[in-house]
């Protein structure tokens, strides 16, 4: 049984990838319905697949080449593909090479970024600071489409404990659609938001008990033989 219970809400803002090279792609038509794509992308296979579907041509008629990427950080995993598709469609129709490169402001307005998160927590703990139970609801701003938001939320739910053993966990994740550009993969993939929320309630416990936060952290760190809330 918990001796003390605290509750709170944490808001984590979004973040732009701000890769040095903006989204860009060059589409070069070949013989018949062949198409070669030179793309700044982290996902050449999906680029190939989506262009094949868009142009209604066999998968093996599309070649995607990535010589180098001027930064990505997750922002060119899926969000680069609509640029490549735009170039490919124009090249297919005109039978001429087409290059599409976004200006910085257009890139930032359309390509999404790190998901903003809201965490609502309720934590039970002993007078020594040992965490007994955690109930947490996570809400993410997906934007107008899901993109990778479900997977990002799944990863966030794995990290609600950060590095601490919590015997009783109830964690819920809610992906919220809004009227903004859809957010996407970003380094950490939901983990940083969830861990930042965790560290907030650790600090909250320390403040409540008037103890140094590092003592609360050390007391609750995972020890050999303990398992996570997802059975690892």
C-alpha angles and dihedrals in degrees: 000000000000119000093201137025128199130183133194150149128236127193119201116193127222127254136210119233091224094191110184092239114056123220109296142160140176119207119197119186117219136185115332109333097341117132130190119199123198102195140173093224142133090212114053094160094056090044089055092047096049094047090049089053093045095051093037092232130130117281092241092059091069121076119188118196126191113185096169139339121223093216130316116169090182094311092104097045096092107346094068091063099075089057092051091046091052091052093044094051093049092047091048093052097042098035087225133107113270128194124196120189121169123227112237095254092050090047093052093045096051112025101065127216144210113346115254108230138201120200124194111190140184117188131187119200144161127257088259091056099256109149112234104173142004130197113184136170117199123199122189130192103232097175121221097326137032098240101157096334096115092054091045090054092047090054091047090054090054090057102048088107095047101189099335133105111235114179095202122037132171110179126174127186126203122188107205123204116217138171093262132099108284116264121229148180117333131171106290093023099227095328098100093052093049094045092048089054089049092052089050093060090043087058089045091056091049091050091047093051093038091234131131110271093229089063091055090049094049092047093054102039116126114267128203112284097024120119133218125242087262093054102257 
